[in-house]
Amino acid sequence: MNEFLIVIHRDITSKHQLPSPDQMKEALKPYQEWIAGIAAANKLVAPPKRWDLDGRVISTAKKIHEGPYAEGMVSIGGLFLIKANDYEEAVEIAKACPIIKYGAIVEVRMAIPAA
């Protein structure tokens, strides 16, 4: 079994957040059920964490940008670790994220074991 990082990217700070606060309220219960299902299948390595709306992004120019933005107004809205056999299984788990239908982007990255 491999470990995969699941990163949920969304606009959490602009005037026109995507998903909107109302959409996030609507998605909360399905999101909690999705995470509970991953845990029940013994695939959850580290539970989701909530992140502040602040943050800093440091670029190669050693410039520090205020805010948690990965690109434009999109930032990390949440992340956690799961166990899966391969990318295909990890992607199937990630595709079920209920926040995707409101415009969030879910990234899947496999952990590389230390050499």
N, C-alpha and C positions, 0 to 999 in steps of 0.2 A: 504494500500500500504506500502511496505517495501522499505528501501533504501539498495542498493547494491553497493559495491566498485568494480570497474572494474580496474584491474591492468594489464598492458601490460608489459611482461617481454621479453627482447631481449638482444642480445650481441651488445653493442654500443661502445665498446672501443678496442676490439682486432684487429689484422691485418686483420682477416677474419670475419668481422662483419656479423651477421645473424639477420635480413635481411641486405643485402649489401646496401651501399648508393644509388646505382642505383635502387635497388628494393624499397627502401623507397621513392625515387622520383616517381616511378611508382605507389606506393600505396597511395601517398599523396591525390590526388583528390578523389579516392574511400573512403579513410579514412574520409576526410572532409564531404563527402556526407553521410557516415554512421552516423557520429556524428549529422549532420543536421537532418537526419531522426529521430534519437532518440529525439532530441529537438522538432521537429515538432509534435511528438507523445506525447509531454509533459511528457517525461520520464527522461529528463536530469535534475539532481539536481544541480550538480556543473560541469562546463565545464572542458575539459582536460587542463592540464598544461604541459608545457615543463620543463624538468629537466636538470641540468648541467651534465657534464661528470665526475665530481669529486664525492664527497660524502665520507661518512665514515660508516663502519659497526662495531658495538660494539658487542662482543661475551660475553658469560658467564665468560670467563677467564679475562674479563675486558681488553681484547686486542683490540686495535683499528686498523682496516685495512684501508689502503688508497683505495679509489675507491668506486663506488656505487654498488658493486657486492653482489647480494643476494646469489648466489652459483656459483662457478667457474667464468666465464666471463659473466654470465647472470645478468642483472640488471633491474631496473624498467625504462622502456622507457616512460611510461605515466600512469596516473591514473585519474579517475573521478568517480562521483557518479551518479547512475541512480535510478529511481523508478520502481518497479515491484511488482506484486502480490506475487510471490514466486520464489524459485530457478529456477524452470522450465522456467518461463518467462525471468528471468535475464540471464540464460544460452542461451536461444534462441537469445536474443539481442547480447550477447557477441560472440556467434558463427559466427555472421555476420561480425566480425572485419576482414577487408581485409588484414591485416598484417599477420594473421595466416598462410596464404598460403606460406609465405616467411620464416617461421620458428619461428615467435614470439609465445609466450605462453600467453594466456589470463586467468587470475585468477578472480574468482567471489567470493565475500565474503559479507554475509548479515550483516548489522549493527545491533547491539543489543541495543535496547533502554535503556537509563539510568534507573536504578531502583528507 
